[in-house]
Amino acid sequence: MAWLFMLSIIHPAIAAETAYQGFQSPTGIVEVADVGIYVTDWSANTVTRIDTQGRRSVIVKDLPAAAGLAIDDMGSLFITSYSADYILRIDPDGATRRISGNLSTPTGIAFAHDGRLLVANRGSGEVISLDVSSGQVKKVADSLSLPVGVVEMADGSIVVSQYGGRVTRIMRNGSQQEIGRDFTRPGVGILADGPDAVLIVDNGAGVLRRVSFDGTSSVVADNLSGNAVALGRGVNGDVLIGCWGSGIIYRIQP
């Protein structure tokens, strides 16, 4: 396991604009062109769609602790139930089914380049990959510190945000690089930002950070009301940040 000397760069943080309000605990965010955004609301046990005209509809109710959210190339949504240990699939025709059970507090999810779904299993300290058609599961990484978010990079490495205070890059050969020394408590939200950097919410500090693999770290957005948890990429390249407590979803142009 390798540690990099982390260089904190101070740049003026980007002003975050309030995009949506009225949620309880927004945890996962996906924006889809010509459709709108989908938001998982942990405390409300729901998934909400806000269309391009701003109209809201609850498309899933009674999903225990709705957390991670991802969408595949066919438009199917995948949502983790943190407290019930399964993943719910919703197809474009409205068909709904569970595709995986016996997980261990699944939190953040993201699709890998090979089409498999990466799942941060907080309870077991693992990241697994799931074939969403067959249900086949493979272990990708273990011995993590409460993993809650995951993303695959262009080179095939994955980066895992961990509520225990770590941000770990795991290469395809299994070697690891720790890049999260500036974090108080990394949250669920994590996105690739180019081939060699990630954006991650720092739930403990209430900011959005950018960390590159050469050791450079900077604050991208601060002065967020509530606890930053969710992170999603907008259709125009902007970034959406969801905060617990305030129930606000912010939009920034990094």
N, C-alpha and C positions, 0 to 999 in steps of 0.2 A: 504494500500500500504506500503510495507516494503522497507527501504533502508538498504543496507549492507555497512559497512565500507570497502572501496576498498583499497586493498594493491597492490601497483604497484611494480612489481618485475622487476629488470633490468637484462636481459640476453642479450648476444650478438645476434643481429638480424641475421636471416638466409639470405644468399646471394640469391638474386632473379636473375634468368637467363632469358634473353629475349627468348621467345618461338616463338612469331609471331609479325609481325608489319604490318603497312599499313591500320589500321582501323582509323575511325574518333572518334567515341565515343562508345567503347565496353561496353555494359551494362549487358548482360546476357551471361553466358558461360556454356555449357554442353559438356562433353566428353563421348563418347560411344565406348566401346571396339570393335575393328575390323571395325569401321566406321570412326572415327575421331572426330573433335570437331565442334560444332555449336556455332556461335557468333551472338548476336543481335547488330546492330550498329545504335544507336539512331539517330544521325545526318544524316546518309545515308538512313535511313528508310528501312533497309535491314536485312535479315538473311543470313549469309554465312556459308557454310560447308567447312572445310579443311580436306581432307581425310588423311589416314595414310601415304600416299606418299607425302603429302604436297601440293596437288593440290587443288585449290580453285574454288568454284562455288557459285554463289548467287542463293539461292533457293527461296527467297521471296524478291520481290521488292515493293516499294510504300506502306510499312506498316508504318503509321504515328508514329514517335517516338517509334520504336521497342525497348522494354525494357526488362521485365522479361521473363525468358525462363526456361521451365521444360520439362521433358520427362517421360512418363509413362512406365509401365512394358511391354506394347505391342509395344513400339517404336514410339508412337505418340508424336509429339512436340506440345507444347502450348506456345504461345507468346502473351504478352500484348502489346496493342497499347496505350501508355500513353496519347497521345493527342486526339485519337478518341474513347477512353473509351470502348474498347472491347477486347476479347481474340480470337486469331486465332488458330485453330487446324489444324495440318498437319499430316495425317496418313501415314504409311509406303508405301502405294500404290500411294502416291502423292495427294490423295483427300484432299481438303482444304475447310474449312468452319469456319464461326464464331460460337462460342458456347455460348457466353455471351455478352450482350450489356448493356447499361445503367449503366456502372460502373463509378467510379469517380477518374480519373487519376490513373488507375491500374499500379503498378510498379513491385516490386518483387513478384514472385510466387514460391510455393513449394508444393509437394504432401505430404499429411498427411498419416499416417499409414493405415487409413481406405479407402484410394483411392480418397478422396476428394481433390480438389485443393485449397490450401490456397492462398489468394490474398491480398496483401497490397494495400488498396485503399487510396492513399495519400490525395486526395481531401476531402474525408469525414472523415478522421481520424479513419478509421475502418480497421479491418481484417475480411474478409468473407471467408467462405468455399463454394466451388462450386461443385456440382455433375456434372461431365463432360458429363454424359450420358443424364440426364434429364434436366439439366440447373437449378435445384433447388439451391437456395442460402440461407445460414444461416449466421447470424452475429456472429462472434466469440469474437470480442473485439471492443470497441469504446473509444472515448475520448483520442485518441493517438495524438502525436505531429508530423504530417506529416510522417506517416509510409511508408517506402520504401522497406523493406526487412523482410522476415519472414521464420522461420524454426520450424518444430515440433521436440521435443526431444523424447528420448526413453520412458520417463515416461508420455508422453501425454501432457506435458506443451508445450507452444510455446514461442519463443523469437522473438521480433519485433525490428528491427533497425529503428530509426526515425530521419529524417533530421532535426527535431527541437532540437536534442541533446540528446535524451533519447535512452536507450536500456532497454526494459521491458520484463521480463519473466512473463507469464500469466499461472497460474496453472489451472487445470481442474475444480476446484471449483470456479474459477473467481478471486482468490486473486492474487496480483501482487507483484513483486520484481523488484526494479530498480537496474540495474547492470552496468550502462553506465557512471559513473561519470568521467572517464578518457578520454572520447571522446570529440573531438572538434565538429565533425559533422558526425555521422554514415551514411554510404552509403547503397546502394542497396545490396551489396554482404554480405551474411551471410551463414555460414555452421555450423552444429553440429560438435563438435570435441570430440568424446566420449560422455558418458551419462550426463556429468555435466559441459560442457564448450562449448563455441561457438567461432568461428573465424569470425571477422567482419572487413570490411574495414572502416577505419576512413578517410572519404573523406576530411575532413577539415585539417587533419594533414599529409595526404599522407602516411599512414602506414597501416599495417595489425596488428590487435590486437587479442589476445586470452584472453577471460574473462571466469572465472569459477564461479560457483554458490556459492562458499565459499567466494567470494570477491577478489580473486587474479586476477590481470590484468598484462599483459606483451605485449611488442611489439614483433611480430614475424618477420616482414619484414619491412624495411624502405628503404630510398634512391630510391624510385620509381619515375620514370620520368612521370610527369603529375599528374592528380587527380585520385586516386584509386576509382573505382566505382564497377566493376564486380568481382565476385568470383565464381569459380567452382571447383568441386572435380575431379581430374584426375583419370583415371582407375587404376593407381598403387598407389593410396592414396595420390598423390601429390596434390598441390593446384595451380590453375590458377588465376591470378589477372589481370584484365583489367583496363587500365588507359585512361581517356580522355585527350585530349591535345596532348600527345605523340602518341596515337593510338597503344601503345605496350601492348601485353599480356605477362606477366611474368609467370614463373613456379618455384615453390619452393618445397622443401621436408621438411615439418615441423616436 
